[in-house]
Amino acid sequence: MKKLQSLFAAAVVVAAAAATPALAQTKWDLPAAYPADNPHSVNLIQFAKDVEKATNGKLVITVHPGASLFKAPDIKRAVQTGQAQVGEVLISIHENEDPMFGIDVIPFLATSFPQAKKLWEASKPAIVNKLDKQGLMVLFAVPWAPQGIYVNKDLNTIADMKGLKWRAYNVGTAKIGEAVGAQSVTVQAADLPQALATGVVNSFISSGGTGYDSKVWESLNHFYDTRAWIPKNITFVNKAAFASLDKPTQEAVLKAAAEAEVRGWKMWEQKSSWYLDQLKAHGMKVLPPSPELAAGFKKIGEQLTADWLKKAGKQGEEVIAAYKKM
């Protein structure tokens, strides 16, 4: 009888355990546009690990690098509509929605990491407000390396760029192509290697990181370190998805995001020169622009700045003025 009672008691315990719900786990998808070994993706993966650790596995974020879940232009919309809960984009590709999204690609406005940081601080309130109205909450922003020109020939003046098949990825780069007399073709980073290999494009302006990711040396042999601008990627979360988290989990996400921003800036500052060394190691000529080429780009920069200010209006003027006072 006692043995029967013991068995019954054990059965009750097992049944009770089975009936107790497991710790609720929330799963988020984070689409990203760049390869897994790109500093942006590496930083996102660490961010996801930090969140999972801080929440004891209550919130699990899966990073999908290399535009494997959504193409770069579609990531923002995917997060807005809840197809993904959090995402990272090169914010300037959405300049057609709002000029403020393209402030960090105004040529020669911010050409060093300290300047880029100040520009982010000056423009952040306006960008955060715009994204907030679109149902998105900014988590953190991380820069790229300074932008230079990739090409397959010597460039001594702006005139040498006429007729090039120029890769554009946002409003600003398309306008540069137009200004130098090149043929602009819109190509996002994930598609750049194929576009280069097939001759769809034979020139572009981007960071050392994008050149490395694309194995640009297989198609082009010159890099002119113009340091034209330092664009940024912004990681944001769907506001409704964030609001559905309990307070401790929200705090864990925000803490991990703050750490990711600091880490991301340091990573790019440290790797900026390393990427240029890699271009050289693969046989590319890494050169400063000639005085004539620099002067030509400065003139184009002045025109593009005037065009941007005209579109951005009073808000744009105020942000640029605030940046210049920092």
C-alpha positions as CSV (number, residue, x, y, z in Angstrom):
1,M,0.0,0.0,0.0
2,K,2.8,2.4,0.9
3,K,4.5,1.6,-2.3
4,L,1.3,2.4,-4.2
5,Q,1.0,5.7,-2.4
6,S,4.6,6.6,-3.2
7,L,4.1,5.8,-6.9
8,F,0.9,7.9,-6.9
9,A,2.7,10.8,-5.2
10,A,5.5,10.7,-7.7
11,A,3.0,10.7,-10.5
12,V,1.3,13.8,-9.1
13,V,4.6,15.6,-8.9
14,V,5.4,14.7,-12.6
15,A,2.0,15.8,-13.7
16,A,2.2,19.1,-11.8
17,A,5.6,19.7,-13.4
18,A,4.3,19.0,-16.8
19,A,1.4,21.3,-16.2
20,T,3.6,24.2,-15.1
21,P,4.4,26.5,-18.1
22,A,8.0,26.8,-19.1
23,L,9.6,30.2,-18.7
24,A,8.2,32.4,-21.5
25,Q,10.8,33.0,-24.1
26,T,10.5,35.9,-26.7
27,K,12.3,35.5,-30.0
28,W,13.2,38.3,-32.3
29,D,14.7,38.4,-35.8
30,L,17.3,41.1,-36.6
31,P,18.0,41.4,-40.4
32,A,21.2,43.0,-41.4
33,A,22.7,43.7,-44.8
34,Y,26.4,43.0,-44.4
35,P,28.5,39.8,-44.2
36,A,28.9,38.0,-40.8
37,D,32.5,39.1,-40.4
38,N,31.8,42.7,-41.1
39,P,32.3,44.8,-37.9
40,H,28.6,45.9,-38.1
41,S,27.4,42.3,-38.1
42,V,30.0,41.2,-35.4
43,N,28.7,44.0,-33.2
44,L,25.1,43.0,-33.7
45,I,25.8,39.4,-32.9
46,Q,27.5,40.5,-29.6
47,F,24.6,42.7,-28.9
48,A,22.3,39.7,-29.3
49,K,24.5,37.6,-27.0
50,D,24.5,40.4,-24.3
51,V,20.7,40.6,-24.4
52,E,20.2,36.9,-24.1
53,K,22.7,36.7,-21.2
54,A,21.3,39.7,-19.4
55,T,17.7,38.3,-19.6
56,N,18.7,34.7,-18.8
57,G,17.4,33.6,-22.2
58,K,14.1,35.3,-21.8
59,L,14.7,37.3,-25.0
60,V,16.6,35.7,-27.8
61,I,17.6,37.8,-30.9
62,T,18.7,36.0,-34.0
63,V,20.9,38.1,-36.3
64,H,20.5,37.4,-40.1
65,P,23.6,38.9,-41.8
66,G,24.3,39.3,-45.5
67,A,20.8,40.4,-46.5
68,S,19.8,36.8,-46.0
69,L,16.4,37.6,-44.5
70,F,15.6,41.0,-46.2
71,K,17.5,43.0,-48.7
72,A,18.9,46.3,-47.4
73,P,16.2,48.6,-48.8
74,D,13.5,46.4,-47.3
75,I,14.7,46.0,-43.7
76,K,13.3,49.2,-42.4
77,R,9.8,48.4,-43.8
78,A,10.0,44.9,-42.4
79,V,10.6,46.2,-38.9
80,Q,7.9,48.8,-39.2
81,T,5.3,46.1,-40.3
82,G,6.4,43.6,-37.6
83,Q,7.9,41.1,-40.1
84,A,11.0,41.5,-38.0
85,Q,11.2,43.0,-34.6
86,V,14.6,44.8,-34.9
87,G,16.9,45.7,-37.7
88,E,19.9,47.6,-38.9
89,V,20.2,49.8,-42.0
90,L,22.5,52.3,-43.6
91,I,20.2,55.2,-42.8
92,S,21.2,57.3,-45.8
93,I,19.5,54.8,-48.2
94,H,16.3,56.3,-47.0
95,E,17.1,59.9,-47.7
96,N,14.3,60.0,-50.2
97,E,11.9,59.7,-47.2
98,D,13.5,62.6,-45.3
99,P,16.6,64.7,-46.0
100,M,17.7,64.3,-42.4
101,F,18.4,60.6,-43.1
102,G,21.1,61.7,-45.5
103,I,22.9,64.3,-43.4
104,D,25.9,62.1,-42.8
105,V,26.6,61.8,-46.5
106,I,26.9,65.5,-47.2
107,P,30.4,65.5,-48.8
108,F,33.2,66.8,-46.5
109,L,30.9,67.9,-43.7
110,A,32.2,65.3,-41.3
111,T,35.4,63.5,-42.4
112,S,36.9,62.2,-39.1
113,F,35.4,59.9,-36.4
114,P,35.2,62.7,-33.8
115,Q,33.4,65.0,-36.3
116,A,31.1,62.1,-37.3
117,K,30.2,61.6,-33.6
118,K,29.4,65.3,-33.2
119,L,27.2,65.2,-36.3
120,W,25.3,62.2,-34.9
121,E,24.8,64.1,-31.6
122,A,23.5,67.1,-33.5
123,S,21.2,65.2,-35.8
124,K,20.1,62.4,-33.5
125,P,17.0,64.2,-32.0
126,A,15.6,64.9,-35.5
127,I,16.3,61.4,-36.7
128,V,14.9,59.7,-33.6
129,N,11.8,61.8,-33.8
130,K,11.2,60.9,-37.5
131,L,11.7,57.2,-36.9
132,D,9.5,57.4,-33.8
133,K,6.6,58.7,-35.9
134,Q,7.2,55.7,-38.2
135,G,6.8,53.2,-35.3
136,L,10.5,52.7,-34.7
137,M,12.7,53.3,-31.7
138,V,16.4,54.0,-32.2
139,L,18.7,51.7,-30.2
140,F,22.1,52.7,-31.4
141,A,24.2,54.1,-34.3
142,V,27.6,52.9,-35.6
143,P,29.7,54.5,-38.3
144,W,31.5,53.1,-41.3
145,A,35.1,54.0,-42.2
146,P,35.7,57.2,-44.3
147,Q,34.6,56.9,-47.9
148,G,37.0,56.8,-50.8
149,I,36.8,56.1,-54.6
150,Y,37.4,52.7,-56.1
151,V,38.3,52.7,-59.8
152,N,40.3,50.9,-62.4
153,K,42.5,53.8,-63.7
154,D,44.4,56.9,-62.6
155,L,42.2,59.8,-61.5
156,N,43.9,63.2,-61.7
157,T,40.8,65.4,-62.1
158,I,37.0,65.1,-61.9
159,A,37.0,65.0,-65.7
160,D,38.7,61.6,-65.6
161,M,35.5,60.2,-64.1
162,K,33.3,61.0,-67.1
163,G,31.7,57.9,-68.6
164,L,32.4,55.6,-65.6
165,K,29.7,53.0,-64.6
166,W,29.2,54.4,-61.1
167,R,27.6,52.4,-58.3
168,A,25.1,54.5,-56.4
169,Y,23.4,53.3,-53.2
170,N,21.6,56.5,-52.0
171,V,20.6,59.9,-53.2
172,G,24.0,61.5,-52.5
173,T,26.1,59.0,-54.4
174,A,23.7,59.1,-57.4
175,K,24.1,62.9,-57.4
176,I,27.9,62.6,-57.3
177,G,27.7,60.3,-60.3
178,E,25.6,62.8,-62.2
179,A,27.9,65.7,-61.3
180,V,31.0,63.9,-62.6
181,G,29.3,62.7,-65.8
182,A,29.3,59.1,-64.8
183,Q,26.5,56.6,-65.5
184,S,24.9,55.8,-62.1
185,V,23.6,52.3,-61.4
186,T,21.9,51.5,-58.0
187,V,23.6,48.5,-56.4
188,Q,23.3,47.6,-52.7
189,A,26.3,46.1,-50.8
190,A,25.2,42.5,-51.0
191,D,25.0,42.6,-54.8
192,L,28.2,44.6,-55.3
193,P,30.6,41.7,-55.9
194,Q,28.5,40.4,-58.8
195,A,28.0,43.9,-60.2
196,L,31.8,44.3,-60.3
197,A,32.5,40.9,-61.7
198,T,30.0,41.3,-64.6
199,G,31.0,44.9,-65.4
200,V,27.6,46.4,-64.4
201,V,29.7,49.0,-62.5
202,N,33.4,49.8,-62.6
203,S,33.7,52.5,-60.0
204,F,32.1,53.5,-56.7
205,I,32.6,55.4,-53.5
206,S,32.6,53.5,-50.2
207,S,34.6,52.5,-47.2
208,G,37.6,50.2,-47.0
209,G,35.3,47.7,-45.3
210,T,32.9,47.5,-48.3
211,G,35.9,47.1,-50.6
212,Y,37.2,44.3,-48.5
213,D,33.9,42.5,-48.2
214,S,33.4,42.7,-51.9
215,K,37.0,41.5,-52.8
216,V,37.2,44.6,-54.9
217,W,40.8,43.8,-55.9
218,E,39.4,41.1,-58.2
219,S,37.9,43.8,-60.4
220,L,39.5,47.2,-59.6
221,N,43.0,48.3,-58.7
222,H,42.9,51.9,-57.4
223,F,41.5,53.4,-54.2
224,Y,41.6,57.2,-53.7
225,D,41.3,58.0,-50.0
226,T,39.1,61.1,-50.4
227,R,37.6,60.7,-46.9
228,A,34.4,62.3,-48.3
229,W,32.1,61.4,-45.4
230,I,31.5,58.8,-42.7
231,P,28.0,57.3,-43.0
232,K,26.2,55.5,-40.2
233,N,24.1,52.4,-39.7
234,I,21.2,52.7,-37.3
235,T,19.8,49.8,-35.4
236,F,16.1,50.3,-34.4
237,V,13.3,48.2,-32.9
238,N,9.6,48.0,-33.6
239,K,8.0,50.2,-30.9
240,A,5.1,47.7,-30.3
241,A,7.5,44.8,-29.9
242,F,9.6,46.7,-27.4
243,A,6.5,47.8,-25.5
244,S,5.5,44.2,-25.1
245,L,8.6,43.4,-23.1
246,D,8.6,43.6,-19.3
247,K,10.5,46.4,-17.7
248,P,13.6,44.4,-16.7
249,T,13.9,43.0,-20.3
250,Q,13.5,46.5,-21.8
251,E,16.3,47.8,-19.5
252,A,18.5,44.9,-20.6
253,V,18.0,45.7,-24.2
254,L,18.8,49.4,-23.7
255,K,21.9,48.7,-21.7
256,A,23.2,46.3,-24.3
257,A,22.4,48.8,-27.0
258,A,24.4,51.6,-25.3
259,E,27.3,49.2,-25.0
260,A,27.0,48.2,-28.7
261,E,27.2,51.9,-29.8
262,V,30.4,52.5,-27.8
263,R,31.9,49.2,-29.0
264,G,30.9,49.8,-32.6
265,W,32.6,53.1,-32.9
266,K,35.7,51.7,-31.4
267,M,35.7,48.8,-33.8
268,W,35.5,51.0,-36.8
269,E,38.2,53.4,-35.6
270,Q,40.5,50.5,-35.0
271,K,39.7,48.6,-38.3
272,S,39.7,51.6,-40.6
273,S,43.4,51.6,-41.3
274,W,43.5,47.8,-41.3
275,Y,41.1,47.6,-44.2
276,L,43.3,50.0,-46.2
277,D,46.3,47.8,-45.4
278,Q,44.3,44.8,-46.7
279,L,43.6,46.6,-50.0
280,K,47.3,47.2,-50.4
281,A,48.2,43.6,-49.5
282,H,46.0,42.5,-52.4
283,G,47.8,44.7,-54.9
284,M,45.7,47.8,-54.9
285,K,47.1,51.3,-55.1
286,V,45.8,53.2,-52.1
287,L,46.4,56.9,-52.9
288,P,45.5,60.4,-51.7
289,P,43.5,62.4,-54.1
290,S,45.6,64.9,-56.2
291,P,45.0,68.6,-55.3
292,E,43.0,69.0,-58.6
293,L,40.8,66.0,-57.8
294,A,40.3,67.2,-54.2
295,A,39.4,70.6,-55.5
296,G,36.9,69.2,-57.9
297,F,35.2,67.1,-55.2
298,K,35.1,70.1,-52.9
299,K,33.2,72.1,-55.5
300,I,30.8,69.2,-56.0
301,G,30.5,68.9,-52.2
302,E,29.5,72.6,-51.9
303,Q,26.8,72.2,-54.5
304,L,25.4,69.0,-52.9
305,T,25.4,70.8,-49.5
306,A,23.4,73.6,-50.9
307,D,21.0,71.2,-52.5
308,W,20.6,69.3,-49.2
309,L,20.0,72.5,-47.2
310,K,17.3,73.5,-49.7
311,K,15.5,70.3,-49.2
312,A,16.0,70.1,-45.4
313,G,14.9,73.7,-44.8
314,K,15.1,75.3,-41.4
315,Q,15.5,72.1,-39.5
316,G,18.5,71.2,-41.6
317,E,20.1,74.6,-41.1
318,E,19.6,74.4,-37.4
319,V,21.2,70.9,-37.1
320,I,24.2,72.0,-39.2
321,A,24.6,75.1,-37.2
322,A,24.4,73.1,-33.9
323,Y,27.0,70.7,-35.3
324,K,29.5,73.5,-36.3
325,K,29.2,75.0,-32.7
326,M,30.3,71.7,-31.1
